[in-house]
Amino acid sequence: MSAQKRMVTTPEGVKEVVSVAVLASKEGFNVYDLADGHTIKMKTVVLDVVRVEGVKDELGNPVYHVQHRVLMTAAPTEAKGE
């Protein structure tokens, strides 16, 4: 499959980007017990990854832009085992 290229506006200006497929992921929840007796579970889910063509970071690594969504649930701590 050939790489899909497109133009996008980035912090570096309008740049050509190349879609990069995600081959595997492990997206577990981070769990936070709150003092008010609730537990919050959060995780970030990656929707799309592109590599910015011709742009490198200060160490010479390629620059990627990641489109993502943050999922969150909140429940009383005693319901945490569900």
KESEKE-618268 format. One record per residue (C-alpha): residue number from 1; residue in one letter; z, y, x. Coordinates in steps of 0.1 Angstrom, whole numbers, plus 5000, padded with zeros to 4 digits. Layout:
ATOM num residu   pz   py   px
ATOM NUM      A    Z    Y    X
...
***
This chain:
ATOM num residu   pz   py   px
ATOM   1      M 5000 5000 5000
ATOM   2      S 4990 5034 5014
ATOM   3      A 5016 5062 5016
ATOM   4      Q 5015 5087 4988
ATOM   5      K 5012 5122 5001
ATOM   6      R 5019 5154 4982
ATOM   7      M 5029 5190 4987
ATOM   8      V 5064 5202 4978
ATOM   9      T 5085 5233 4983
ATOM  10      T 5114 5226 5007
ATOM  11      P 5139 5248 5025
ATOM  12      E 5113 5249 5053
ATOM  13      G 5086 5262 5030
ATOM  14      V 5057 5244 5013
ATOM  15      K 5052 5211 5032
ATOM  16      E 5033 5179 5030
ATOM  17      V 5056 5150 5022
ATOM  18      V 5051 5112 5023
ATOM  19      S 5068 5089 4998
ATOM  20      V 5090 5063 5014
ATOM  21      A 5099 5032 4994
ATOM  22      V 5135 5021 4993
ATOM  23      L 5135 4984 5002
ATOM  24      A 5172 4976 4996
ATOM  25      S 5203 4994 4985
ATOM  26      K 5240 4989 4980
ATOM  27      E 5253 5015 4956
ATOM  28      G 5290 5008 4949
ATOM  29      F 5313 5030 4930
ATOM  30      N 5339 5053 4947
ATOM  31      V 5371 5050 4928
ATOM  32      Y 5396 5079 4925
ATOM  33      D 5430 5074 4909
ATOM  34      L 5443 5108 4896
ATOM  35      A 5478 5121 4892
ATOM  36      D 5473 5124 4854
ATOM  37      G 5469 5087 4850
ATOM  38      H 5431 5085 4849
ATOM  39      T 5406 5068 4872
ATOM  40      I 5373 5083 4880
ATOM  41      K 5344 5061 4893
ATOM  42      M 5314 5078 4909
ATOM  43      K 5283 5067 4926
ATOM  44      T 5250 5083 4938
ATOM  45      V 5218 5066 4927
ATOM  46      V 5186 5073 4947
ATOM  47      L 5156 5081 4926
ATOM  48      D 5130 5091 4952
ATOM  49      V 5128 5095 4990
ATOM  50      V 5101 5115 5008
ATOM  51      R 5097 5122 5045
ATOM  52      V 5087 5158 5054
ATOM  53      E 5056 5157 5076
ATOM  54      G 5057 5177 5108
ATOM  55      V 5094 5186 5105
ATOM  56      K 5122 5172 5128
ATOM  57      D 5159 5179 5129
ATOM  58      E 5176 5193 5160
ATOM  59      L 5178 5158 5175
ATOM  60      G 5141 5150 5169
ATOM  61      N 5146 5128 5139
ATOM  62      P 5123 5129 5109
ATOM  63      V 5136 5150 5079
ATOM  64      Y 5139 5132 5045
ATOM  65      H 5145 5147 5011
ATOM  66      V 5163 5125 4986
ATOM  67      Q 5161 5129 4948
ATOM  68      H 5193 5115 4934
ATOM  69      R 5216 5113 4904
ATOM  70      V 5254 5111 4904
ATOM  71      L 5269 5088 4878
ATOM  72      M 5306 5092 4868
ATOM  73      T 5330 5075 4844
ATOM  74      A 5366 5084 4836
ATOM  75      A 5392 5062 4819
ATOM  76      P 5429 5058 4818
ATOM  77      T 5441 5040 4849
ATOM  78      E 5454 5010 4829
ATOM  79      A 5418 5004 4817
ATOM  80      K 5406 5002 4854
ATOM  81      G 5403 4964 4854
ATOM  82      E 5376 4963 4827
***
